Amino acid sequence: MNPPATPTPSDRRRWARYLVEERAERRVYERLAERREGEEREILLSLAEAERRHEQHWLELLGEEPARLPKAGLSSRVLGWMAGRFGSIFVLALAQSAEARSPYDAEIYATPAMRADEKVHYEVVRGLAARGRRRLSGSFRAAVFGANDGLVSNLALVIGIGATGASSAFVLFSGIAGLLAGALSMGAGEFVSVRSQRELLAATEADGAAELRAGDLDIDENELALVYRARGDDETQSLERARRVVAAAKAGARRAATGPVRTHGVGVAEVVGSDWGAAASSFLLFASGAIIPVLPWIFGLEGATAVILALVLVSVALLTTGAAVGILSGGPPLQRALRQLAIGLGAALITYGLGLIFGVDVA
């Protein structure tokens, strides 16, 4: 459909709105590019340049810069503010949703190239967001799991204890004990898990073949390469590694100059991380969630007031973490938030019912 020869005032107002939105999107990509380097920076700057071309299209239609321009939409302004202050993955996830809602498909004054650009932008931003999600998946999963575990388990504990008719002091003691017990359990479990994994990798990758001396046996490079191929190296890497070991052995060295124990070229510590660091982060993440249900009793509230406030605080926290998961995963934030809320409150409801059934008067 061809645009009418004479645009209406409504058309011009719409062009002005498109202009400010394109400028806002350009600034988002430019600010994100400032926080990145290499290929990702170049991609983001290319997106910004495309948005600049779109700006120019609307400026040409308007004839000149309008004396008064409307404000960009709230979501665009929030996105621009976040782009300069937070990690790019969260902003990219929001930008992905924004790019999916292009108005140009139904806009007769937009060029076919602009419509195609918007579709390409969505795919590019989705690809960048996917990169960030892969980098973030392990640590983010651990953070959400730790905090939610603390939220849900301690809420269920204090609600269940409170339903028995126990005193506020006993509920508070139970909540603090649950926090410490859960956080210590999480930290100890993470420490043992990471330490065991480090020891397993070290034992698996310990290069006993590199301890060979020239006098021990007639070392054949091809035979020795089979050792490394069995450990997962490819044929070229295995042969090169075997040659270094043989050369070192023939020179009388006790070990080849290959440095510390490594797993496919990456140090064990780099693969699994620090055991103490993992333990501390698990402890703190669990504790940060577990303290929230106990806050009403810490501040001296009791009875139904404390229970209701605890439910409200935990509900807000569950909705927040659920929405964050939804945004970062590219899924609907509201659906993820409500799912988190249903799981947390469902667990609390079960323990509350048990507390009513087995209620006792604890002085």
Phi, psi and chi 1 to 4 in degrees:
 res  aa     phi    psi   chi1   chi2   chi3   chi4
   1 MET       -  127.5  179.1  179.9  177.0      -
   2 ASN   -81.1  143.9  -66.1  -36.8      -      -
   3 PRO   -71.5  151.8   23.0  -32.1      -      -
   4 PRO   -65.0  154.0   20.6  -31.3      -      -
   5 ALA   -64.8  -36.7      -      -      -      -
   6 THR  -115.1  112.1  -55.9      -      -      -
   7 PRO   -69.5  150.9   25.0  -33.4      -      -
   8 THR   -91.5  165.2   65.1      -      -      -
   9 PRO   -56.9  -34.2  -27.9   36.1      -      -
  10 SER   -63.6  -38.9  175.1      -      -      -
  11 ASP   -61.8  -44.2  -70.2  -28.0      -      -
  12 ARG   -66.5  -38.4  -64.0 -176.5   64.0   82.9
  13 ARG   -63.7  -38.1  -72.9 -165.8  -63.5  -88.9
  14 ARG   -67.5  -40.1 -165.7  168.4   65.1 -106.4
  15 TRP   -62.2  -41.4  -61.5  -15.9      -      -
  16 ALA   -62.3  -39.0      -      -      -      -
  17 ARG   -66.3  -41.0 -171.8  169.2   64.1 -107.4
  18 TYR   -61.2  -40.2  -70.9  149.2      -      -
  19 LEU   -59.3  -48.8  174.4   62.8      -      -
  20 VAL   -69.3  -31.9  -63.4      -      -      -
  21 GLU   -68.8  -40.2  -69.6  -66.8  -21.1      -
  22 GLU   -64.8  -39.0  -67.1  -71.2    1.9      -
  23 ARG   -65.1  -40.3  -76.6  179.6  175.1  171.0
  24 ALA   -63.6  -43.0      -      -      -      -
  25 GLU   -64.7  -39.9  -70.8 -179.2   18.0      -
  26 ARG   -59.7  -44.2  172.1  174.1   56.9   82.5
  27 ARG   -63.6  -36.5  -66.9 -169.5 -170.5  101.3
  28 VAL   -59.4  -49.1  167.5      -      -      -
  29 TYR   -66.6  -36.0  -66.6  131.9      -      -
  30 GLU   -66.8  -41.5  -72.3  174.0  -17.0      -
  31 ARG   -67.7  -38.3  -71.8  171.1 -179.0  171.2
  32 LEU   -65.0  -38.7  -71.8  176.1      -      -
  33 ALA   -62.7  -33.1      -      -      -      -
  34 GLU   -63.6  -24.0  -67.7  171.5   -0.5      -
  35 ARG   -96.7   -1.5  -57.1  171.0   64.6   89.2
  36 ARG  -119.2  174.3  -48.9  -57.7  -62.6  171.0
  37 GLU  -147.4  168.0   56.9 -174.0   22.1      -
  38 GLY    68.8 -141.1      -      -      -      -
  39 GLU   -62.0  -42.3 -176.3 -177.2   36.3      -
  40 GLU   -63.3  -37.7  -70.3 -169.6   15.6      -
  41 ARG   -62.4  -44.1  174.7 -178.6  171.3   83.6
  42 GLU   -62.9  -40.8  -66.4  175.7    8.1      -
  43 ILE   -63.3  -45.5  -68.1  171.5      -      -
  44 LEU   -64.1  -38.7  -71.5  164.9      -      -
  45 LEU   -68.3  -32.9  -71.2  176.0      -      -
  46 SER   -66.3  -39.7  -64.5      -      -      -
  47 LEU   -62.8  -42.0  -69.9  174.1      -      -
  48 ALA   -61.7  -40.1      -      -      -      -
  49 GLU   -66.2  -36.3 -177.4   56.2   33.1      -
  50 ALA   -64.6  -40.4      -      -      -      -
  51 GLU   -64.9  -33.2  -57.8  -64.4   -1.5      -
  52 ARG   -64.9  -38.1 -170.1 -174.1  -61.1  -83.6
  53 ARG   -63.5  -38.1  -68.1 -164.3  -58.5  -90.4
  54 HIS   -65.4  -40.3  -65.0 -179.9      -      -
  55 GLU   -55.7  -47.0  -74.0  179.5   53.0      -
  56 GLN   -62.1  -35.0 -171.1   59.6   35.5      -
  57 HIS   -60.6  -46.4  171.4   79.4      -      -
  58 TRP   -71.6  -33.5  -59.9  118.3      -      -
  59 LEU   -63.8  -41.4  -90.1  175.5      -      -
  60 GLU   -64.5  -38.7  -70.6  173.4    0.1      -
  61 LEU   -65.9  -39.1  -74.7  178.2      -      -
  62 LEU   -72.3  -23.0  -72.1  165.2      -      -
  63 GLY    92.4  -36.8      -      -      -      -
  64 GLU  -163.5  171.0   60.5 -179.6   -4.5      -
  65 GLU   -66.1  122.0  179.0   88.6   13.9      -
  66 PRO   -61.3  147.9  -21.8   32.8      -      -
  67 ALA   -63.5  -36.7      -      -      -      -
  68 ARG  -129.1  127.4  -65.4 -176.0   61.8 -176.9
  69 LEU  -111.6  146.3  -75.9  171.6      -      -
  70 PRO   -69.6  163.0   27.0  -34.2      -      -
  71 LYS   -76.7  148.9  -73.0 -174.5  176.7 -178.9
  72 ALA   -65.0  158.0      -      -      -      -
  73 GLY   -60.2  158.3      -      -      -      -
  74 LEU   -58.0  -42.5  178.3   61.0      -      -
  75 SER   -63.9  -37.5   60.2      -      -      -
  76 SER   -67.2  -40.9  -62.9      -      -      -
  77 ARG   -66.7  -42.1  -62.8 -159.1  -56.6  -88.2
  78 VAL   -63.5  -41.7  170.4      -      -      -
  79 LEU   -62.5  -42.4 -160.3   57.8      -      -
  80 GLY   -63.7  -41.1      -      -      -      -
  81 TRP   -63.8  -43.2 -180.0   81.8      -      -
  82 MET   -68.2  -33.5  -67.0  175.0   65.1      -
  83 ALA   -60.7  -30.7      -      -      -      -
  84 GLY   -89.1   -2.8      -      -      -      -
  85 ARG  -129.1  -21.2  -67.1  166.3  176.7   79.9
  86 PHE  -122.0  171.1  -62.7  105.0      -      -
  87 GLY   -60.8  147.3      -      -      -      -
  88 SER   -66.6  -28.6   60.6      -      -      -
  89 ILE   -62.2  -43.4  171.1   57.9      -      -
  90 PHE   -66.0  -42.6 -164.7   75.8      -      -
  91 VAL   -68.3  -40.5  179.5      -      -      -
  92 LEU   -63.3  -37.1  -78.4  169.9      -      -
  93 ALA   -63.8  -39.6      -      -      -      -
  94 LEU   -70.4  -38.9  -68.2  171.9      -      -
  95 ALA   -64.8  -33.5      -      -      -      -
  96 GLN   -59.3  -44.3  176.4 -174.7  -25.5      -
  97 SER   -65.7  -38.4  -60.8      -      -      -
  98 ALA   -66.0  -41.2      -      -      -      -
  99 GLU   -66.2  -26.0  -68.9  -71.9   -0.1      -
 100 ALA   -72.9  -13.3      -      -      -      -
 101 ARG  -109.5   47.6  -60.3 -171.3  -61.1  -91.4
 102 SER   -69.1  133.5  171.3      -      -      -
 103 PRO   -86.7   -2.5   32.5  -34.5      -      -
 104 TYR   -76.0  -17.1  -67.0  163.5      -      -
 105 ASP   -61.5  -32.0  -72.4  -21.9      -      -
 106 ALA  -106.4   10.2      -      -      -      -
 107 GLU   -99.4  112.5  175.6   54.1   65.1      -
 108 ILE   -71.5  -19.0   59.4  175.4      -      -
 109 TYR   -89.3   -5.2  -73.8   96.1      -      -
 110 ALA   -84.2  142.2      -      -      -      -
 111 THR   -80.8  158.1   66.1      -      -      -
 112 PRO   -56.7  -35.4  -26.6   35.0      -      -
 113 ALA   -63.8  -38.1      -      -      -      -
 114 MET   -66.7  -40.4  -67.9  171.1   66.3      -
 115 ARG   -62.4  -42.3  -62.8 -172.5 -170.7   99.0
 116 ALA   -65.8  -40.0      -      -      -      -
 117 ASP   -55.9  -45.5  -80.4  -10.4      -      -
 118 GLU   -62.6  -38.7  -67.5  -61.6  -47.9      -
 119 LYS   -67.7  -40.3  -69.2  179.4  172.2   59.6
 120 VAL   -65.5  -41.2  169.7      -      -      -
 121 HIS   -58.3  -42.2  -69.8 -178.5      -      -
 122 TYR   -59.0  -44.7  171.3   75.0      -      -
 123 GLU   -67.5  -38.6  -66.3  -61.4  -28.3      -
 124 VAL   -65.4  -47.2  171.5      -      -      -
 125 VAL   -64.2  -38.6  172.8      -      -      -
 126 ARG   -62.3  -39.4 -176.0  168.6   69.3  167.0
 127 GLY   -64.7  -43.1      -      -      -      -
 128 LEU   -64.6  -41.0  -68.8  174.1      -      -
 129 ALA   -64.0  -37.6      -      -      -      -
 130 ALA   -64.2  -38.5      -      -      -      -
 131 ARG   -58.9  -48.4  -77.8 -169.8 -173.7 -172.7
 132 GLY   -62.9  -39.1      -      -      -      -
 133 ARG   -63.0  -39.5  -70.5 -176.0 -173.5  107.7
 134 ARG   -63.8  -39.9  -74.6 -167.3  -68.1  -88.9
 135 ARG   -67.9  -33.4  -70.9 -166.1  -65.4  -96.9
 136 LEU   -91.2  -16.9 -172.5   64.9      -      -
 137 SER   -54.4  -45.6   59.5      -      -      -
 138 GLY   -65.2  -52.5      -      -      -      -
 139 SER   -69.6  -38.4   57.2      -      -      -
 140 PHE   -67.3  -41.5 -177.6   70.2      -      -
 141 ARG   -59.2  -43.8  176.1 -174.8  174.1  -82.7
 142 ALA   -63.9  -39.9      -      -      -      -
 143 ALA   -66.0  -47.2      -      -      -      -
 144 VAL   -64.7  -43.4  171.0      -      -      -
 145 PHE   -61.9  -46.7  173.2   75.7      -      -
 146 GLY   -63.9  -48.9      -      -      -      -
 147 ALA   -66.0  -44.2      -      -      -      -
 148 ASN   -66.4  -36.1  -88.4    6.0      -      -
 149 ASP   -61.3  -43.5 -163.9   15.3      -      -
 150 GLY   -64.7  -43.5      -      -      -      -
 151 LEU   -58.6  -53.8  -80.6  166.9      -      -
 152 VAL   -71.5  -46.2  174.7      -      -      -
 153 SER   -66.5  -40.7   63.6      -      -      -
 154 ASN   -77.2  -31.8 -131.3   26.7      -      -
 155 LEU   -62.4  -47.4  174.7   67.3      -      -
 156 ALA   -59.6  -38.5      -      -      -      -
 157 LEU   -65.7  -52.7  175.8   63.8      -      -
 158 VAL   -70.6  -34.1  -64.0      -      -      -
 159 ILE   -67.0  -42.2  -66.9  -63.2      -      -
 160 GLY   -64.7  -43.8      -      -      -      -
 161 ILE   -65.6  -41.6  -65.7  -67.0      -      -
 162 GLY   -62.6  -34.2      -      -      -      -
 163 ALA   -69.4  -18.5      -      -      -      -
 164 THR   -74.9  -13.2   65.9      -      -      -
 165 GLY    94.5   12.7      -      -      -      -
 166 ALA   -66.1  157.5      -      -      -      -
 167 SER   -69.5  160.2   66.5      -      -      -
 168 SER   -60.8  -37.9  -64.1      -      -      -
 169 ALA   -62.8  -38.3      -      -      -      -
 170 PHE   -70.2  -38.8 -170.9   78.7      -      -
 171 VAL   -62.8  -42.7  175.2      -      -      -
 172 LEU   -62.9  -46.3  175.4   59.9      -      -
 173 PHE   -59.6  -42.3  169.6   78.4      -      -
 174 SER   -63.6  -40.9  -60.3      -      -      -
 175 GLY   -65.1  -43.6      -      -      -      -
 176 ILE   -65.9  -41.2  -62.8  -61.8      -      -
 177 ALA   -63.5  -41.0      -      -      -      -
 178 GLY   -64.4  -38.5      -      -      -      -
 179 LEU   -60.6  -51.8 -177.2  156.6      -      -
 180 LEU   -66.2  -42.4  -69.9  174.1      -      -
 181 ALA   -63.6  -45.5      -      -      -      -
 182 GLY   -67.5  -43.8      -      -      -      -
 183 ALA   -65.3  -42.0      -      -      -      -
 184 LEU   -65.2  -39.8  -71.8  169.6      -      -
 185 SER   -63.3  -44.8  175.6      -      -      -
 186 MET   -62.6  -46.1  -70.0  -77.6  -71.6      -
 187 GLY   -63.7  -45.1      -      -      -      -
 188 ALA   -64.7  -41.1      -      -      -      -
 189 GLY   -63.3  -41.1      -      -      -      -
 190 GLU   -67.7  -38.2 -163.2   67.8   17.1      -
 191 PHE   -62.2  -49.0  176.9   86.2      -      -
 192 VAL   -62.8  -40.8  170.8      -      -      -
 193 SER   -61.9  -50.0  173.8      -      -      -
 194 VAL   -69.5  -42.6  174.4      -      -      -
 195 ARG   -61.2  -43.8  174.2   61.6   65.3   87.7
 196 SER   -63.1  -39.8  -60.8      -      -      -
 197 GLN   -66.4  -39.4 -169.6  175.9   -0.6      -
 198 ARG   -62.3  -44.9  -74.0  166.5   62.6   93.5
 199 GLU   -66.0  -37.8  -68.7  170.4  -10.7      -
 200 LEU   -65.2  -44.7  177.1   62.3      -      -
 201 LEU   -65.0  -39.7  -74.2  173.8      -      -
 202 ALA   -62.8  -42.5      -      -      -      -
 203 ALA   -67.6  -37.0      -      -      -      -
 204 THR   -71.8  -39.3  -59.0      -      -      -
 205 GLU   -96.2   -3.7  -62.4  -65.1  -33.8      -
 206 ALA   -54.6  125.7      -      -      -      -
 207 ASP   -88.5   75.6 -160.8   -6.8      -      -
 208 GLY   -62.4  -29.9      -      -      -      -
 209 ALA   -63.6  -27.4      -      -      -      -
 210 ALA   -77.1   -6.1      -      -      -      -
 211 GLU   -85.3   -3.7  -60.1  -75.0  -10.9      -
 212 LEU   -66.1  146.4  -60.2  171.7      -      -
 213 ARG  -113.8  157.9  -70.9  175.1  -63.7 -178.0
 214 ALA   -58.0  -32.0      -      -      -      -
 215 GLY   -82.6  -10.3      -      -      -      -
 216 ASP   -69.4  -44.3  -69.0  -24.6      -      -
 217 LEU  -165.2  168.3   70.0  159.5      -      -
 218 ASP   -81.6   99.0 -176.5    9.5      -      -
 219 ILE   -77.1  129.8  -53.5  172.5      -      -
 220 ASP  -110.2  125.5 -179.0   86.0      -      -
 221 GLU   -58.4  -43.1  -67.2  175.2   -3.2      -
 222 ASN   -65.7  -37.9  -68.0  -40.5      -      -
 223 GLU   -67.6  -43.8  -68.0  -63.9  -42.4      -
 224 LEU   -64.6  -33.0 -174.5   57.0      -      -
 225 ALA   -61.4  -27.9      -      -      -      -
 226 LEU   -63.0  -30.6  -66.0  177.3      -      -
 227 VAL   -60.9  -45.5  174.7      -      -      -
 228 TYR   -74.8  -32.1  -59.5  117.2      -      -
 229 ARG   -65.4  -37.0  -68.6 -176.7   66.4 -178.2
 230 ALA   -65.6  -25.7      -      -      -      -
 231 ARG   -86.7   -3.7  -66.2  177.3 -178.8  175.2
 232 GLY   116.8   -9.7      -      -      -      -
 233 ASP   -71.6  153.4  -70.6  -13.2      -      -
 234 ASP   -79.3  176.3   61.7   35.0      -      -
 235 GLU   -62.2  -43.0 -174.4  174.5   -3.6      -
 236 THR   -65.8  -46.6  -57.9      -      -      -
 237 GLN   -62.0  -41.4  -69.3  173.0  -34.0      -
 238 SER   -63.0  -45.3  -60.8      -      -      -
 239 LEU   -66.2  -40.8 -171.0   57.0      -      -
 240 GLU   -64.4  -40.8  177.4   59.7   28.7      -
 241 ARG   -66.4  -41.0 -165.1  171.5  176.3 -176.0
 242 ALA   -62.6  -39.8      -      -      -      -
 243 ARG   -62.6  -40.6  -75.3  172.5  180.0  161.9
 244 ARG   -64.1  -42.0  -68.7 -159.9  -56.3  -92.3
 245 VAL   -63.6  -44.6  171.4      -      -      -
 246 VAL   -63.7  -42.0  169.9      -      -      -
 247 ALA   -63.1  -41.2      -      -      -      -
 248 ALA   -67.8  -39.7      -      -      -      -
 249 ALA   -64.2  -43.2      -      -      -      -
 250 LYS   -68.3  -23.7  -71.4 -179.3  177.0  178.9
 251 ALA   -84.1   -0.8      -      -      -      -
 252 GLY    86.1   10.4      -      -      -      -
 253 ALA   -75.5  146.4      -      -      -      -
 254 ARG   -76.0  -31.4  -75.0  -67.3  -61.4  169.7
 255 ARG  -137.5  149.1  -79.5 -171.7   68.2   85.2
 256 ALA   -71.0  152.9      -      -      -      -
 257 ALA   -80.3   65.4      -      -      -      -
 258 THR  -108.4    2.0   54.8      -      -      -
 259 GLY    78.6 -160.5      -      -      -      -
 260 PRO   -70.8  169.3   25.7  -33.9      -      -
 261 VAL   -54.2  133.0  174.4      -      -      -
 262 ARG  -135.3  151.3  -55.5 -171.8   72.3   77.6
 263 THR  -114.5  105.7  -54.9      -      -      -
 264 HIS    52.9   42.0  -59.8  -60.2      -      -
 265 GLY    86.7    1.4      -      -      -      -
 266 VAL  -122.6  132.9 -178.4      -      -      -
 267 GLY   -61.0  148.3      -      -      -      -
 268 VAL   -56.1  -43.5  169.1      -      -      -
 269 ALA   -61.2  -32.8      -      -      -      -
 270 GLU   -72.8  -28.6  -62.9  170.4   55.4      -
 271 VAL   -74.8  -48.8  173.3      -      -      -
 272 VAL  -107.2  -10.6  -61.4      -      -      -
 273 GLY    81.9 -172.8      -      -      -      -
 274 SER   -86.8  133.1  164.0      -      -      -
 275 ASP   -67.4  -42.9   40.9   18.8      -      -
 276 TRP   -68.4  -37.7  -76.0  107.3      -      -
 277 GLY   -63.8  -42.5      -      -      -      -
 278 ALA   -64.5  -40.4      -      -      -      -
 279 ALA   -64.8  -44.8      -      -      -      -
 280 ALA   -64.6  -43.3      -      -      -      -
 281 SER   -66.1  -39.5   62.2      -      -      -
 282 SER   -64.3  -42.3  -67.6      -      -      -
 283 PHE   -58.7  -49.8 -179.9   95.8      -      -
 284 LEU   -68.6  -38.5  -67.4  173.8      -      -
 285 LEU   -65.4  -44.8  -73.7  167.8      -      -
 286 PHE   -62.8  -46.3 -176.5   95.4      -      -
 287 ALA   -62.7  -36.6      -      -      -      -
 288 SER   -64.2  -33.0   67.1      -      -      -
 289 GLY   -80.4  -39.7      -      -      -      -
 290 ALA   -71.3  -22.4      -      -      -      -
 291 ILE   -74.3  -25.7 -168.1   64.9      -      -
 292 ILE   -62.6  -46.9  -67.5  176.2      -      -
 293 PRO   -65.4  -18.7  -17.0   29.6      -      -
 294 VAL   -90.6  -13.6 -169.6      -      -      -
 295 LEU   -55.0  -43.1  -71.9  175.0      -      -
 296 PRO   -58.1  -40.0  -26.0   35.8      -      -
 297 TRP   -74.3  -32.0  -74.3  -87.4      -      -
 298 ILE   -61.8  -37.2  -70.0  177.7      -      -
 299 PHE   -90.6   15.7  -72.9  101.4      -      -
 300 GLY    88.6    5.0      -      -      -      -
 301 LEU   -76.9  163.1  -62.0  178.1      -      -
 302 GLU  -154.0  169.3   55.7 -174.4   36.1      -
 303 GLY    63.8 -147.0      -      -      -      -
 304 ALA   -62.5  -33.6      -      -      -      -
 305 THR   -61.0  -46.1  -57.0      -      -      -
 306 ALA   -65.0  -41.6      -      -      -      -
 307 VAL   -63.3  -46.7  169.6      -      -      -
 308 ILE   -63.5  -43.9  -67.7  171.5      -      -
 309 LEU   -64.3  -40.3 -177.6   56.2      -      -
 310 ALA   -60.4  -42.6      -      -      -      -
 311 LEU   -63.1  -40.9  -71.7  170.4      -      -
 312 VAL   -65.8  -47.3  170.0      -      -      -
 313 LEU   -60.9  -45.8  -68.1  174.2      -      -
 314 VAL   -68.0  -36.9  171.3      -      -      -
 315 SER   -61.3  -43.6  -64.9      -      -      -
 316 VAL   -62.1  -44.0  170.9      -      -      -
 317 ALA   -64.0  -42.6      -      -      -      -
 318 LEU   -65.5  -41.2  -70.1  171.2      -      -
 319 LEU   -63.0  -39.2  -72.6  170.3      -      -
 320 THR   -65.6  -49.9  -58.2      -      -      -
 321 THR   -66.3  -37.4   56.5      -      -      -
 322 GLY   -64.4  -42.8      -      -      -      -
 323 ALA   -64.4  -39.8      -      -      -      -
 324 ALA   -61.9  -42.1      -      -      -      -
 325 VAL   -61.1  -42.9  169.4      -      -      -
 326 GLY   -62.6  -44.7      -      -      -      -
 327 ILE   -63.9  -46.9  -69.4  171.0      -      -
 328 LEU   -70.0  -28.2  -69.7  174.3      -      -
 329 SER   -88.1   -5.9   65.4      -      -      -
 330 GLY    81.4    7.2      -      -      -      -
 331 GLY   -93.0  176.2      -      -      -      -
 332 PRO   -68.7  117.3   22.1  -30.0      -      -
 333 PRO   -58.6  -41.9  -21.1   31.8      -      -
 334 LEU   -63.6  -42.1  179.8   59.6      -      -
 335 GLN   -63.2  -43.7 -178.5  179.6  -32.6      -
 336 ARG   -66.1  -38.7  -60.6  -66.0 -168.8  -85.2
 337 ALA   -64.5  -45.0      -      -      -      -
 338 LEU   -66.7  -33.0  -67.9  176.4      -      -
 339 ARG   -64.7  -44.8 -177.1  179.5   65.0 -176.2
 340 GLN   -61.1  -42.5  -65.3  -79.9   88.4      -
 341 LEU   -63.2  -44.3 -179.1   63.3      -      -
 342 ALA   -62.4  -40.1      -      -      -      -
 343 ILE   -65.2  -47.5  -67.8  171.3      -      -
 344 GLY   -64.9  -48.3      -      -      -      -
 345 LEU   -70.9  -28.8  -63.8 -173.3      -      -
 346 GLY   -63.3  -42.7      -      -      -      -
 347 ALA   -65.1  -40.8      -      -      -      -
 348 ALA   -65.0  -37.9      -      -      -      -
 349 LEU   -64.3  -39.2 -178.0   62.4      -      -
 350 ILE   -63.3  -48.4  -68.4  171.3      -      -
 351 THR   -69.3  -31.1   56.5      -      -      -
 352 TYR   -64.3  -42.3 -177.6   76.6      -      -
 353 GLY   -62.6  -41.1      -      -      -      -
 354 LEU   -64.5  -38.3  -69.2  173.2      -      -
 355 GLY   -63.2  -38.1      -      -      -      -
 356 LEU   -66.4  -39.2  -69.4  175.8      -      -
 357 ILE   -66.7  -45.3  -66.0  170.6      -      -
 358 PHE  -103.2   27.4  -61.1  103.7      -      -
 359 GLY   -56.2  137.3      -      -      -      -
 360 VAL  -135.5  158.1  -66.5      -      -      -
 361 ASP   -96.8  101.0 -174.9   12.9      -      -
 362 VAL   -98.8  116.8 -178.8      -      -      -
 363 ALA   -77.6      -      -      -      -      -
